[in-house]
Amino acid sequence: MATGVIKAGACGFTINVKAVSGDGHKVKLKISSDCPNYQKIAAELVEVDAFEEIFKKLHMGKVYEVFAKHSPHPSCPGVSGIMKSIEVAAGLALPQNASISVTKE
């Protein structure tokens, strides 16, 4: 199982992802968030094929399709966190923290 915790930024919302795969292909997702957009995403995005998601061109997989349908914020890091959790659950990536730091000068 892979667990992702994504702090989205200025909105203050957190997206929690649990991704489980028994065969390295199909990944079951449990997404929870206080963000109303991600609540809709969670209801629709319950299982994906990791290879379809990871090896398609950017924005062509089911994750990006559902994200585009329900989120008005294309810069939200939640979608990246979901993708990384899928990769790790399927054994296609090692679990490693990632971060984005933004400042204005």
N, C-alpha and C positions, 0 to 999 in steps of 0.2 A: 504494500500500500504506500502511496505517496500522499503527503499532506502539504498543501500550499496555503500560506496566509499572506494575502495581498492587501497592503494598506494603500488605498487608491489615491490619496493626496488631499488636496484642499477641501474636497467634499466631506472628508472625515469618515467615509465608509470603508469597511473591511470586507473582503471576499475570502471565504474559507472554502478550500477544495479538498475533497478526499477522492483519490483515484485508485481503483483496484483493477488488476488484470490477472487472470489465472492462466492465460495462454500467450501473453505477449502481443496480442492483436486487439481483442475487444477490451475496452476499458470502461468500467462502470464509474460514473461520476456522482458525487453528492456535493452540491454547491449550496452554500448558505451565505447570506449577506443581509445587512440592514438596508442595502440599496434596493429600491423598488425595481430598478431595471434588472439587476442581477437575480431578483426573485423570479422574474419572468424567464430569464435565461436558465435558471436552475430547473424550472418546471419542464422546459423543453429539452435540455441537454443532459440526458441521463446515461447515455451510452454512446461511445464512438469507436471506430476502428482506428487504432493508433497509426497504422501505416498510411491510411487515407488522409489523416490529419497532418502528419509530420512530413510526408513526402509529396504533397500537392503544392502547387504554387501558392504563394502568400494570398490570403483572403479567399481561397477557393474551397476550403474544407467546411465541414458542418459547424465547427466551433465558430469560425469567423462569420458564417452565414447567420447563425442564431444571434451572435453578438451584434451584427449590423442591423438585424431586425428589431432588437430591443434596446440598444444603447445609443443615446444621442451624442455620446462623447468618444470620438475615435481615438483620442489619446489616452484613454483609460488603460492602466497597466494590468487590469484584471484579466483580460483576454490572454496576455502573455503568460501570466501565472497559471492559468488553466492549461495552456499548451505545454508548459514546462512540467506540470504535474502529470499530464498524460504521458509525456516522454519517459519520465522516471518510472511511472507505474508499469509501463510496457517494457522496461529494461533497455530503452533506447538512449538514455542519458543517465549520468550519475547525479545523485542528489547534491545540489550545490546552491548556496544562496546567491541571489542576484539582487541588484538594487539600482535605483535611479535617484540621483541627487540633483535637484534643480535650485539654482540661486539666481538672483537678479542683481546686477551691479550698476 
